[in-house]
Amino acid sequence: MSSEAQENRIRLVLIDEHGLFRTSLSRFLASEAGFEVAGEGGTAAEALEILKHSTVDLTLLDFDICTEQGNDLISAARQAGYQGRFLIITGALDVRKSAMALKHGASGIFLKSEAPDRLVQAIRIVSNGELWIDPKVIQLLADKSIDRYPQLVSQASAKSLDDRQRSVLTGIIGGLSNRKIADDMGLSESSVKNIVQQLFAKSAVRTRSQLVRMALEGSMGNVHLSVKRRGDETPAD
């Protein structure tokens, strides 16, 4: 392997309480080009020991381990020096815990029922700095009234959106590029870019990932989502 290929590898840590699943996943990911499994663990304590001052790019984190300490594991790993990203892996959906995981800094939520190639896609997208939220998770979060979870809402930052802004935000959350959003809405790509900038200004964020996180937490007000399944294209600014 060339030095350039080694530098471009995505280094992963797997944290899952089910040993058989973890071993199978480790073998699968190790066989994928561009991936390196740098560590494994089955408990929160093992995760913290592995991630302490770790330079790995991404941690695949079992949802149960993530939530067993009230989502403190992500914060604890940050305090221990870990600067990589977290992709939460779960077999069952919990709307409140999913929203809290995103609030605490997770970069995505992936369902174990999805196909392996989808996980590879999710890992690459999250490693590139974007969010990966399974469409089922997005729809569940959207269907639940944010009023049930007032602790997730910053009333001071809640902003009303017009119809075009809601449509563009829906497309961003669904993982669509500006070009695809423009095609769906019958607008020019430059018009969509302008609306994205308006959304950034209203929410006081600088990236699409931050915008998605705020929307899913409810800080952008009520947004009706008609979620399309993410295709193969990577979201673009």
BAPALUM-664276 format. One line per 5 residues: number of its first residue (from 0); their letters; for each residue x, y, z of N, C-alpha, C, CB. Coordinates in Angstrom, 1 decimal, padded with zeros to 4 digits. Glycine has a CB too. Layout:
// residues N
NUM) A) X:Y:Z:X:Y:Z:X:Y:Z:X:Y:Z | ...
This chain:
// residues 237
0) MSSEA) 000.8:-001.2:000.0:000.0:000.0:000.0:000.9:001.2:000.0:-001.0:000.0:001.2 | 000.6:002.2:-000.9:001.3:003.4:-001.0:001.1:004.3:000.3:001.0:004.2:-002.2 | 002.1:005.2:000.5:002.0:006.1:001.7:000.8:007.0:001.6:003.3:006.9:001.9 | 000.5:007.4:000.3:-000.7:008.2:000.1:-002.0:007.5:000.5:-000.8:008.7:-001.3 | -002.1:006.2:000.1:-003.3:005.4:000.4:-003.4:005.2:001.9:-003.2:004.1:-000.3
5) QENRI) -002.3:005.0:002.6:-002.3:004.9:004.0:-002.8:006.1:004.7:-000.9:004.5:004.5 | -002.3:007.3:004.2:-002.7:008.6:004.8:-004.2:008.8:004.6:-001.9:009.7:004.2 | -004.8:008.3:003.5:-006.2:008.6:003.2:-007.1:007.5:003.8:-006.4:008.6:001.7 | -006.6:006.6:004.5:-007.5:005.6:005.2:-008.3:006.2:006.3:-006.6:004.4:005.7 | -009.5:005.7:006.4:-010.4:006.1:007.5:-010.2:005.1:008.7:-011.9:006.1:007.1
10) RLVLI) -009.7:005.6:009.8:-009.4:004.8:010.9:-010.6:004.7:011.8:-008.1:005.3:011.7 | -011.0:003.5:012.2:-012.3:003.3:012.9:-012.0:002.6:014.2:-013.2:002.4:012.0 | -012.9:002.9:015.2:-013.0:002.1:016.4:-014.5:001.6:016.5:-012.7:003.0:017.7 | -014.6:000.3:016.9:-016.0:-000.3:017.0:-016.3:-000.5:018.5:-016.0:-001.6:016.3 | -017.4:000.1:019.0:-017.8:-000.1:020.4:-019.2:-000.7:020.3:-017.7:001.2:021.2
15) DEHGL) -019.3:-002.0:020.7:-020.6:-002.6:020.7:-020.6:-003.7:021.7:-021.0:-003.2:019.3 | -021.7:-003.8:022.5:-021.7:-004.8:023.6:-021.9:-006.2:023.1:-022.8:-004.5:024.5 | -022.3:-006.4:021.8:-022.5:-007.8:021.3:-021.2:-008.2:020.6:-023.8:-007.8:020.3 | -020.5:-009.1:021.2:-019.2:-009.5:020.6:-019.3:-010.1:019.2:-018.6:-010.5:021.5 | -020.3:-010.9:019.0:-020.4:-011.6:017.7:-020.6:-010.6:016.6:-021.5:-012.6:017.7
20) FRTSL) -021.5:-009.6:016.8:-021.8:-008.5:015.9:-020.5:-007.7:015.7:-023.0:-007.6:016.4 | -019.9:-007.4:016.7:-018.7:-006.6:016.7:-017.6:-007.2:015.8:-018.1:-006.2:018.1 | -017.4:-008.5:016.1:-016.4:-009.3:015.3:-016.7:-009.4:013.8:-016.2:-010.7:015.9 | -018.0:-009.6:013.5:-018.4:-009.7:012.1:-018.2:-008.4:011.4:-019.9:-010.2:012.0 | -018.6:-007.3:012.1:-018.5:-006.0:011.5:-017.0:-005.6:011.3:-019.2:-004.9:012.4
25) SRFLA) -016.2:-006.0:012.3:-014.8:-005.7:012.2:-014.2:-006.3:010.9:-014.0:-006.1:013.4 | -014.5:-007.6:010.7:-014.0:-008.3:009.6:-014.5:-007.7:008.3:-014.4:-009.8:009.6 | -015.7:-007.3:008.3:-016.3:-006.8:007.0:-015.6:-005.4:006.7:-017.8:-006.5:007.2 | -015.5:-004.5:007.7:-014.9:-003.2:007.5:-013.4:-003.3:007.1:-015.1:-002.3:008.7 | -012.7:-004.3:007.7:-011.3:-004.4:007.5:-011.1:-004.9:006.0:-010.7:-005.5:008.4
30) SEAGF) -012.1:-005.5:005.4:-012.0:-006.0:004.0:-012.3:-004.9:003.0:-012.9:-007.1:003.8 | -012.8:-003.7:003.5:-013.2:-002.6:002.6:-011.9:-001.8:002.4:-014.3:-001.8:003.2 | -011.8:-001.4:001.1:-010.6:-000.5:000.7:-010.8:000.8:001.4:-010.6:-000.3:-000.8 | -009.7:001.3:002.0:-009.7:002.6:002.6:-010.1:002.7:004.1:-010.6:003.5:001.9 | -010.4:001.5:004.7:-010.8:001.4:006.1:-009.7:000.7:006.9:-012.1:000.8:006.2
35) EVAGE) -009.5:001.1:008.1:-008.7:000.4:009.1:-009.4:000.4:010.4:-007.3:001.1:009.2 | -009.6:-000.8:010.9:-010.2:-001.0:012.3:-009.0:-000.9:013.3:-011.0:-002.3:012.4 | -009.0:000.2:014.0:-007.9:000.5:014.9:-008.2:000.1:016.4:-007.6:001.9:014.9 | -009.4:-000.3:016.7:-009.7:-000.8:018.1:-011.1:-001.2:018.2:-009.4:000.4:019.0 | -011.4:-002.0:019.3:-012.7:-002.5:019.6:-012.9:-002.5:021.1:-012.9:-004.0:019.0
40) GGTAA) -014.2:-002.4:021.4:-014.5:-002.5:022.9:-016.0:-002.8:023.0:-014.2:-001.2:023.6 | -016.4:-003.3:024.2:-017.8:-003.7:024.5:-018.5:-002.9:025.6:-017.8:-005.1:024.7 | -017.8:-002.0:026.3:-018.3:-001.3:027.4:-018.0:000.2:027.3:-017.9:-001.8:028.7 | -018.6:001.1:028.1:-018.3:002.5:028.1:-016.9:002.7:028.6:-019.3:003.3:028.9 | -016.5:001.9:029.6:-015.2:002.1:030.2:-014.1:001.7:029.2:-015.0:001.2:031.4
45) EALEI) -014.3:000.6:028.4:-013.4:000.2:027.4:-013.3:001.3:026.3:-013.8:-001.1:026.8 | -014.5:001.9:026.0:-014.5:002.9:024.9:-013.7:004.1:025.4:-015.9:003.3:024.7 | -013.8:004.5:026.6:-013.1:005.7:027.0:-011.6:005.4:027.1:-013.5:006.1:028.4 | -011.2:004.2:027.5:-009.8:003.9:027.5:-009.2:003.9:026.1:-009.6:002.5:028.1 | -009.9:003.3:025.1:-009.5:003.3:023.7:-009.4:004.7:023.1:-010.4:002.4:022.9
50) LKHST) -010.4:005.5:023.4:-010.5:006.8:022.7:-009.7:007.9:023.4:-012.0:007.2:022.7 | -009.2:007.7:024.6:-008.4:008.7:025.3:-007.2:009.1:024.5:-008.0:008.1:026.7 | -007.2:010.3:024.0:-006.1:010.9:023.2:-006.0:010.1:021.9:-004.8:010.8:024.0 | -007.0:009.4:021.5:-006.9:008.7:020.2:-007.0:009.6:019.0:-008.1:007.6:020.2 | -006.3:009.2:017.9:-006.3:009.9:016.7:-007.2:009.3:015.6:-004.9:010.1:016.2
55) VDLTL) -008.0:008.3:016.0:-008.9:007.6:015.0:-009.9:008.6:014.5:-009.6:006.4:015.6 | -010.4:008.4:013.3:-011.3:009.3:012.6:-012.8:009.2:013.0:-011.2:009.2:011.1 | -013.2:008.0:013.3:-014.6:007.7:013.5:-014.8:006.5:014.5:-015.3:007.5:012.2 | -015.7:006.7:015.4:-016.1:005.6:016.3:-017.5:005.2:016.0:-016.0:006.1:017.8 | -017.7:003.9:015.7:-019.0:003.3:015.5:-019.5:002.9:016.9:-019.0:002.1:014.5
60) LDFDI) -020.5:003.5:017.4:-020.9:003.4:018.8:-022.3:002.8:019.0:-020.8:004.8:019.5 | -022.3:001.7:019.7:-023.6:001.0:020.0:-024.5:002.0:020.8:-023.3:-000.3:020.9 | -025.7:002.1:020.3:-026.7:003.1:020.9:-026.9:002.8:022.4:-028.0:003.0:020.2 | -026.9:001.6:022.8:-027.1:001.2:024.2:-026.0:001.7:025.1:-027.4:-000.3:024.4 | -024.8:001.6:024.6:-023.6:002.0:025.3:-023.6:003.5:025.4:-022.3:001.5:024.7
65) CTEQG) -024.0:004.2:024.2:-024.0:005.6:024.2:-025.0:006.2:025.2:-024.4:006.1:022.8 | -026.1:005.5:025.4:-027.2:006.1:026.3:-027.1:005.6:027.7:-028.5:005.8:025.7 | -026.3:004.6:028.0:-026.4:004.0:029.3:-025.9:005.0:030.4:-025.5:002.8:029.4 | -025.2:006.0:030.0:-024.8:007.1:031.0:-025.4:008.4:030.6:-023.3:007.2:031.0 | -026.6:008.3:030.0:-027.3:009.6:029.7:-026.6:010.4:028.6:-027.5:010.4:030.9
70) NDLIS) -026.0:009.6:027.7:-025.2:010.2:026.6:-024.0:011.0:027.0:-026.1:011.2:025.8 | -023.5:010.7:028.2:-022.3:011.4:028.7:-021.1:010.8:028.1:-022.3:011.2:030.2 | -021.2:009.6:027.5:-020.0:009.0:026.9:-019.3:009.9:025.9:-020.4:007.6:026.3 | -020.1:010.5:025.0:-019.6:011.3:024.0:-018.8:012.5:024.6:-020.7:011.8:023.0 | -019.5:013.1:025.6:-018.8:014.3:026.3:-017.6:013.8:027.0:-019.8:014.9:027.2
75) AARQA) -017.7:012.7:027.6:-016.5:012.2:028.4:-015.3:011.9:027.4:-016.9:010.9:029.2 | -015.6:011.3:026.3:-014.6:011.0:025.3:-013.9:012.4:024.8:-015.1:010.3:024.1 | -014.7:013.4:024.6:-014.2:014.7:024.2:-013.3:015.2:025.3:-015.4:015.7:024.0 | -013.7:015.1:026.5:-012.9:015.6:027.7:-011.6:014.8:027.8:-013.7:015.5:029.0 | -011.6:013.5:027.3:-010.4:012.7:027.4:-009.5:013.0:026.2:-010.8:011.2:027.4
80) GYQGR) -009.9:013.8:025.3:-009.0:014.2:024.2:-009.4:013.6:022.8:-007.6:013.7:024.5 | -010.5:012.9:022.7:-010.9:012.3:021.4:-011.5:013.4:020.6:-011.9:011.2:021.6 | -011.0:013.6:019.3:-011.5:014.7:018.5:-012.2:014.1:017.2:-010.3:015.5:018.1 | -012.3:012.8:017.1:-012.9:012.2:016.0:-014.5:012.3:016.0:-012.5:010.8:015.8 | -015.1:011.6:015.1:-016.6:011.7:015.0:-017.2:010.4:015.6:-017.0:011.9:013.6
85) FLIIT) -018.5:010.5:015.9:-019.3:009.4:016.3:-020.4:009.1:015.4:-019.8:009.6:017.8 | -020.5:007.8:015.0:-021.7:007.3:014.2:-022.4:006.3:015.1:-021.3:006.7:012.8 | -023.6:006.6:015.5:-024.4:005.7:016.4:-025.0:004.6:015.6:-025.5:006.5:017.2 | -024.8:003.4:016.1:-025.4:002.2:015.5:-026.5:001.6:016.4:-024.3:001.1:015.2 | -027.7:001.4:015.9:-028.8:001.0:016.8:-029.7:000.0:016.0:-029.6:002.2:017.2
90) GALDV) -030.3:-000.9:016.8:-031.2:-001.9:016.3:-032.6:-001.5:016.5:-031.0:-003.2:016.9 | -032.9:-000.5:017.4:-034.2:-000.1:017.7:-034.2:001.5:017.8:-034.8:-000.7:018.9 | -035.3:002.1:017.4:-035.3:003.5:017.4:-036.0:004.1:018.7:-036.1:004.1:016.2 | -035.4:005.1:019.3:-035.9:005.8:020.4:-035.8:007.3:020.0:-035.2:005.5:021.7 | -036.9:007.9:019.8:-036.9:009.3:019.3:-036.2:010.3:020.3:-038.4:009.8:019.1
95) RKSAM) -036.5:010.2:021.6:-035.9:011.1:022.5:-034.4:010.9:022.6:-036.6:011.0:023.9 | -034.0:009.6:022.7:-032.6:009.3:022.8:-031.8:009.7:021.6:-032.4:007.9:023.2 | -032.5:009.5:020.4:-031.8:009.8:019.2:-031.6:011.3:019.1:-032.7:009.4:018.0 | -032.6:012.1:019.5:-032.4:013.6:019.5:-031.3:014.0:020.4:-033.7:014.3:019.8 | -031.3:013.3:021.6:-030.3:013.7:022.6:-028.9:013.3:022.1:-030.6:013.0:023.9
100) ALKHG) -028.7:012.2:021.5:-027.4:011.8:020.9:-026.9:012.8:020.0:-027.5:010.4:020.3 | -027.8:013.3:019.1:-027.4:014.4:018.1:-027.0:015.6:018.9:-028.5:014.6:017.1 | -027.8:016.0:019.9:-027.5:017.2:020.7:-026.2:017.1:021.4:-028.6:017.4:021.7 | -025.8:015.9:021.8:-024.5:015.7:022.5:-023.3:015.6:021.5:-024.6:014.5:023.4 | -023.6:015.6:020.2:-022.5:015.7:019.3:-022.3:014.5:018.3:-021.2:015.8:020.0
105) ASGIF) -023.2:013.5:018.3:-023.1:012.4:017.4:-023.3:013.0:016.0:-024.2:011.3:017.7 | -022.6:012.4:015.0:-022.6:012.8:013.6:-023.6:012.0:012.8:-021.3:012.8:013.0 | -024.3:011.0:013.4:-025.2:010.2:012.6:-025.8:009.1:013.4:-024.5:009.7:011.4 | -026.9:008.6:012.9:-027.6:007.4:013.5:-027.9:006.5:012.4:-028.9:007.9:014.2 | -027.4:005.2:012.5:-027.5:004.2:011.5:-028.2:003.0:012.1:-026.1:003.8:010.9
110) LKSEA) -029.1:002.4:011.3:-029.9:001.3:011.8:-029.2:000.0:011.4:-031.3:001.3:011.2 | -029.1:-001.0:012.3:-028.5:-002.2:012.1:-029.2:-003.1:011.0:-028.4:-003.0:013.4 | -030.4:-002.7:010.8:-031.2:-003.5:009.8:-030.8:-003.1:008.3:-032.7:-003.3:010.0 | -030.1:-002.0:008.2:-029.7:-001.6:006.8:-028.6:-002.5:006.3:-029.2:-000.1:006.9 | -028.4:-002.4:004.9:-027.4:-003.2:004.2:-026.0:-002.8:004.5:-027.7:-003.2:002.7
115) PDRLV) -025.0:-003.7:004.5:-023.6:-003.3:004.8:-023.1:-002.2:003.9:-022.8:-004.6:004.6 | -023.5:-002.2:002.6:-023.0:-001.2:001.7:-023.5:000.2:002.1:-023.3:-001.5:000.3 | -024.6:000.2:002.7:-025.2:001.5:003.2:-024.3:002.0:004.4:-026.6:001.4:003.7 | -023.8:001.1:005.2:-022.9:001.5:006.3:-021.6:002.0:005.8:-022.7:000.3:007.3 | -021.1:001.4:004.8:-019.9:001.9:004.1:-020.1:003.4:003.6:-019.4:001.0:003.0
120) QAIRI) -021.3:003.6:003.0:-021.6:004.9:002.5:-021.7:005.9:003.7:-022.9:004.9:001.7 | -022.4:005.5:004.8:-022.6:006.3:005.9:-021.2:006.7:006.5:-023.5:005.7:007.0 | -020.3:005.8:006.7:-019.0:006.0:007.2:-018.3:007.1:006.4:-018.2:004.7:007.3 | -018.3:006.9:005.1:-017.6:007.9:004.3:-018.2:009.3:004.4:-017.6:007.4:002.8 | -019.5:009.3:004.4:-020.2:010.6:004.5:-019.9:011.3:005.8:-021.7:010.5:004.3
125) VSNGE) -020.0:010.6:006.9:-019.7:011.2:008.2:-018.2:011.6:008.3:-020.1:010.2:009.4 | -017.3:010.7:007.8:-015.9:011.0:007.9:-015.6:012.3:007.1:-015.1:009.9:007.4 | -016.4:012.6:006.1:-016.3:013.8:005.3:-016.8:015.1:005.9:-016.9:013.6:003.9 | -017.4:014.9:007.1:-017.9:016.1:007.9:-019.3:016.3:007.8:-017.2:017.2:007.4 | -020.1:015.4:007.1:-021.5:015.5:007.0:-022.2:014.7:008.0:-022.0:015.2:005.6
130) LWIDP) -023.5:014.9:008.2:-024.4:014.1:009.0:-025.0:013.0:008.2:-025.5:015.0:009.7 | -025.1:011.8:008.9:-025.9:010.7:008.3:-027.0:010.4:009.3:-025.0:009.4:008.0 | -028.3:010.7:008.9:-029.4:010.3:009.7:-030.3:009.4:008.9:-030.2:011.5:010.2 | -030.6:008.2:009.3:-031.4:007.3:008.6:-032.8:007.9:008.3:-031.6:005.9:009.3 | -033.3:007.8:007.1:-034.6:008.4:006.9:-035.7:008.1:007.9:-035.1:008.0:005.5
135) KVIQL) -035.7:006.8:008.4:-036.7:006.4:009.4:-036.5:007.2:010.7:-036.6:004.9:009.7 | -035.3:007.5:011.0:-035.1:008.3:012.2:-035.6:009.7:012.0:-033.6:008.3:012.6 | -035.3:010.3:010.8:-035.7:011.6:010.5:-037.2:011.7:010.6:-035.2:012.1:009.1 | -037.9:010.8:010.0:-039.4:010.8:010.0:-039.9:010.7:011.3:-039.9:009.7:009.1 | -039.4:009.9:012.2:-039.9:009.7:013.5:-039.7:011.0:014.3:-039.2:008.6:014.3
140) LADKS) -038.5:011.6:014.2:-038.2:012.9:014.9:-039.2:014.0:014.4:-036.8:013.3:014.6 | -039.5:014.0:013.1:-040.4:015.0:012.5:-041.8:014.8:013.0:-040.3:015.0:011.0 | -042.2:013.5:013.1:-043.6:013.2:013.4:-043.9:013.5:014.9:-043.9:011.8:013.1 | -042.9:013.5:015.7:-043.1:013.8:017.1:-043.1:015.2:017.4:-042.1:013.1:018.0 | -044.1:015.7:018.1:-044.2:017.2:018.4:-043.0:017.5:019.2:-045.5:017.6:019.0
145) IDRYP) -042.3:018.6:018.8:-041.1:019.0:019.6:-041.5:019.5:021.0:-040.3:020.1:018.9 | -042.9:019.9:021.1:-043.4:020.3:022.4:-043.2:019.3:023.5:-044.8:020.8:022.3 | -043.1:018.0:023.1:-043.0:016.9:024.1:-041.6:016.9:024.7:-043.2:015.6:023.4 | -040.7:017.6:024.0:-039.3:017.6:024.5:-038.8:019.0:024.6:-038.4:016.8:023.5 | -039.4:019.8:025.5:-039.0:021.3:025.5:-037.5:021.5:025.9:-039.8:022.0:026.5
150) QLVSQ) -036.9:020.4:026.5:-035.5:020.6:026.9:-034.6:020.7:025.7:-035.0:019.5:027.8 | -035.1:020.3:024.5:-034.3:020.3:023.3:-034.4:021.6:022.5:-034.6:019.1:022.4 | -035.3:022.4:022.9:-035.6:023.6:022.1:-035.1:024.9:022.8:-037.1:023.7:021.9 | -034.4:025.6:022.0:-034.0:027.0:022.5:-034.9:028.0:021.9:-032.5:027.3:022.1 | -035.9:028.4:022.7:-036.9:029.3:022.2:-036.3:030.6:021.6:-037.9:029.7:023.3
155) ASAKS) -035.2:031.0:022.2:-034.5:032.2:021.7:-034.1:032.1:020.3:-033.4:032.6:022.6 | -033.7:030.9:019.9:-033.2:030.7:018.5:-034.2:030.1:017.5:-032.0:029.7:018.6 | -035.4:029.8:018.0:-036.4:029.3:017.1:-036.8:030.4:016.1:-037.7:028.8:017.9 | -036.8:030.1:014.8:-037.1:031.1:013.8:-038.2:030.5:012.9:-035.8:031.4:012.9 | -039.0:031.4:012.4:-040.1:031.1:011.5:-039.5:031.0:010.1:-041.3:032.0:011.5
160) LDDRQ) -039.9:030.0:009.3:-039.3:029.8:008.0:-040.4:030.0:007.0:-038.6:028.5:007.8 | -040.1:030.6:005.8:-041.1:030.6:004.8:-041.1:029.3:004.0:-040.8:031.8:003.8 | -042.0:029.2:003.0:-042.2:027.9:002.4:-041.0:027.4:001.6:-043.4:027.9:001.4 | -040.3:028.3:001.0:-039.1:028.0:000.2:-038.0:027.5:001.2:-038.6:029.1:-000.7 | -037.8:028.2:002.3:-036.8:027.9:003.2:-037.1:026.5:003.8:-036.7:028.9:004.3
165) RSVLT) -038.4:026.2:004.1:-038.7:024.9:004.7:-038.4:023.8:003.7:-040.2:024.8:005.1 | -038.7:024.1:002.4:-038.4:023.1:001.4:-037.0:022.8:001.2:-039.0:023.5:000.0 | -036.2:023.9:001.2:-034.7:023.7:001.1:-034.2:023.0:002.3:-034.0:025.1:000.9 | -034.6:023.3:003.5:-034.2:022.7:004.7:-034.5:021.2:004.7:-034.8:023.3:006.0 | -035.7:020.9:004.2:-036.2:019.5:004.1:-035.2:018.7:003.2:-037.6:019.4:003.5
170) GIIGG) -034.8:019.3:002.1:-033.9:018.7:001.1:-032.5:018.5:001.8:-033.8:019.5:-000.1 | -032.0:019.4:002.5:-030.7:019.3:003.2:-030.8:018.2:004.2:-030.4:020.6:003.9 | -031.8:018.1:005.0:-032.0:017.0:006.0:-032.0:015.7:005.3:-033.2:017.2:006.9 | -032.7:015.6:004.1:-032.7:014.4:003.3:-031.4:014.0:002.6:-033.8:014.5:002.4 | -030.4:014.9:002.8:-029.1:014.5:002.2:-029.0:014.9:000.7:-028.9:013.1:002.3
175) LSNRK) -029.8:015.8:000.2:-029.8:016.2:-001.2:-028.8:017.3:-001.4:-031.2:016.6:-001.7 | -028.2:017.3:-002.6:-027.3:018.4:-003.0:-028.1:019.6:-003.4:-026.4:018.0:-004.2 | -027.5:020.8:-003.5:-028.2:022.0:-003.9:-028.8:021.8:-005.3:-027.2:023.2:-003.9 | -028.1:021.2:-006.2:-028.5:020.9:-007.5:-029.8:020.1:-007.5:-027.5:020.3:-008.4 | -029.8:019.1:-006.7:-031.0:018.2:-006.7:-032.2:018.9:-006.1:-030.8:016.9:-005.9
180) IADDM) -032.0:019.7:-005.0:-033.0:020.5:-004.4:-033.6:021.5:-005.4:-032.5:021.3:-003.1 | -032.7:022.1:-006.2:-033.1:023.1:-007.2:-034.0:022.5:-008.2:-031.9:023.8:-007.9 | -033.6:021.3:-008.7:-034.4:020.5:-009.7:-035.8:020.2:-009.1:-033.7:019.2:-010.1 | -035.8:019.7:-007.9:-037.1:019.4:-007.3:-038.0:020.6:-007.1:-036.9:018.7:-006.0 | -037.5:021.7:-006.8:-038.2:022.9:-006.5:-038.5:023.8:-007.8:-037.6:023.7:-005.5
185) GLSES) -037.8:023.5:-008.9:-037.9:024.3:-010.1:-037.3:025.6:-010.0:-039.4:024.5:-010.4 | -036.1:025.7:-009.2:-035.4:026.9:-009.0:-034.0:026.7:-009.6:-035.3:027.2:-007.5 | -033.3:027.8:-009.7:-031.9:027.7:-010.2:-031.0:027.3:-009.0:-031.4:029.1:-010.7 | -029.9:026.7:-009.2:-029.0:026.3:-008.2:-028.5:027.5:-007.3:-027.8:025.6:-008.7 | -028.3:028.7:-008.0:-027.9:029.9:-007.3:-029.0:030.3:-006.3:-027.5:031.0:-008.3
190) SVKNI) -030.2:030.2:-006.7:-031.3:030.6:-005.8:-031.3:029.7:-004.6:-032.7:030.5:-006.5 | -031.1:028.4:-004.7:-031.0:027.5:-003.6:-029.9:027.9:-002.7:-030.9:026.0:-004.1 | -028.7:028.2:-003.3:-027.6:028.6:-002.5:-027.9:029.8:-001.7:-026.3:028.8:-003.4 | -028.6:030.8:-002.2:-029.0:032.0:-001.5:-029.9:031.6:-000.3:-029.7:032.9:-002.4 | -030.8:030.7:-000.5:-031.7:030.3:000.5:-030.9:029.5:001.6:-032.9:029.4:000.0
195) VQQLF) -030.0:028.7:001.2:-029.1:028.1:002.2:-028.4:029.1:003.1:-028.1:027.1:001.5 | -027.9:030.1:002.5:-027.3:031.2:003.3:-028.2:031.9:004.2:-026.6:032.2:002.3 | -029.5:032.1:003.7:-030.5:032.6:004.6:-030.7:031.7:005.8:-031.8:032.8:003.8 | -030.8:030.4:005.6:-031.0:029.5:006.7:-029.8:029.5:007.7:-031.1:028.1:006.2 | -028.6:029.7:007.1:-027.4:029.8:008.0:-027.5:031.0:008.9:-026.1:029.9:007.1
200) AKSAV) -027.9:032.1:008.2:-028.0:033.4:009.0:-029.1:033.3:010.1:-028.4:034.6:008.0 | -030.3:032.7:009.7:-031.3:032.6:010.7:-031.0:031.7:011.9:-032.6:032.1:010.1 | -030.2:030.7:011.6:-029.9:029.7:012.7:-028.5:030.0:013.3:-029.9:028.3:012.1 | -027.8:031.0:012.8:-026.5:031.4:013.3:-025.5:030.2:013.3:-026.6:031.9:014.8 | -025.5:029.4:012.2:-024.6:028.3:012.0:-023.8:028.6:010.7:-025.3:026.9:012.0
205) RTRSQ) -022.8:027.7:010.5:-021.9:027.9:009.3:-021.9:026.7:008.4:-020.5:028.2:009.8 | -022.4:025.6:008.8:-022.3:024.4:008.0:-023.7:023.7:007.9:-021.3:023.4:008.6 | -023.8:022.9:006.9:-025.1:022.1:006.7:-025.3:021.1:007.8:-025.0:021.4:005.3 | -024.2:020.5:008.3:-024.3:019.6:009.4:-024.9:020.2:010.6:-023.0:018.9:009.7 | -024.4:021.4:011.0:-024.9:022.2:012.1:-026.4:022.5:011.9:-024.1:023.4:012.4
210) LVRMA) -026.7:022.9:010.7:-028.1:023.2:010.4:-029.0:022.0:010.5:-028.2:023.8:008.9 | -028.6:020.9:010.1:-029.4:019.7:010.2:-029.6:019.3:011.7:-028.8:018.5:009.5 | -028.5:019.4:012.5:-028.6:019.1:013.9:-029.6:020.0:014.6:-027.3:019.2:014.6 | -029.6:021.3:014.3:-030.5:022.3:014.9:-032.0:021.9:014.5:-030.2:023.7:014.5 | -032.2:021.6:013.2:-033.5:021.3:012.8:-034.1:020.1:013.5:-033.5:021.1:011.2
215) LEGSM) -033.3:019.0:013.6:-033.7:017.8:014.2:-033.9:018.0:015.7:-032.8:016.7:014.0 | -033.2:018.9:016.3:-033.4:019.2:017.7:-034.7:020.1:018.0:-032.2:019.9:018.3 | -035.2:020.7:016.9:-036.4:021.5:017.0:-036.1:023.0:017.1:-037.1:021.1:018.2 | -034.8:023.4:017.0:-034.5:024.8:017.1:-034.8:025.6:015.9:-033.0:024.9:017.5 | -035.2:025.0:014.8:-035.6:025.8:013.6:-037.1:025.9:013.6:-035.1:025.1:012.4
220) GNVHL) -037.8:025.6:014.6:-039.3:025.7:014.6:-039.8:024.4:014.0:-039.8:026.9:013.8 | -041.1:024.4:013.7:-041.8:023.2:013.1:-041.5:023.1:011.6:-043.3:023.2:013.3 | -040.9:022.0:011.2:-040.5:021.8:009.8:-041.2:020.4:009.4:-039.0:021.7:009.5 | -042.1:020.5:008.4:-042.7:019.3:007.9:-041.8:018.6:007.0:-044.1:019.5:007.3 | -041.4:017.3:007.2:-040.5:016.6:006.4:-041.2:015.5:005.6:-039.4:016.0:007.3
225) SVKRR) -040.9:015.5:004.3:-041.3:014.4:003.5:-040.0:013.8:003.0:-042.2:014.8:002.3 | -039.5:012.8:003.7:-038.1:012.4:003.6:-037.9:011.4:002.4:-037.6:011.8:004.9 | -037.0:011.7:001.6:-036.6:010.8:000.5:-035.4:010.0:000.9:-036.3:011.6:-000.8 | -035.3:008.8:000.4:-034.2:007.9:000.8:-033.0:008.5:000.1:-034.4:006.4:000.4 | -031.9:008.6:000.9:-030.6:009.1:000.4:-030.1:008.2:-000.7:-029.6:009.3:001.5
230) GDETP) -029.7:008.9:-001.8:-029.1:008.1:-002.9:-027.6:008.0:-002.7:-029.4:008.8:-004.2 | -026.9:007.8:-003.8:-025.5:007.6:-003.7:-024.7:008.9:-003.7:-025.0:006.7:-004.9 | -025.3:010.0:-003.9:-024.5:011.2:-004.0:-024.3:011.8:-002.6:-025.3:012.3:-004.9 | -023.1:012.4:-002.5:-022.7:013.0:-001.2:-023.3:014.4:-001.2:-021.2:013.0:-001.1 | -023.9:014.8:-000.1:-024.4:016.2:000.0:-023.3:017.2:-000.3:-025.0:016.4:001.4
235) AD) -023.7:018.2:-001.0:-022.8:019.3:-001.4:-023.3:020.6:-000.9:-022.6:019.3:-002.9 | -022.3:021.5:-000.5:-022.7:022.8:-000.1:-023.0:023.7:-001.3:-021.5:023.5:000.7
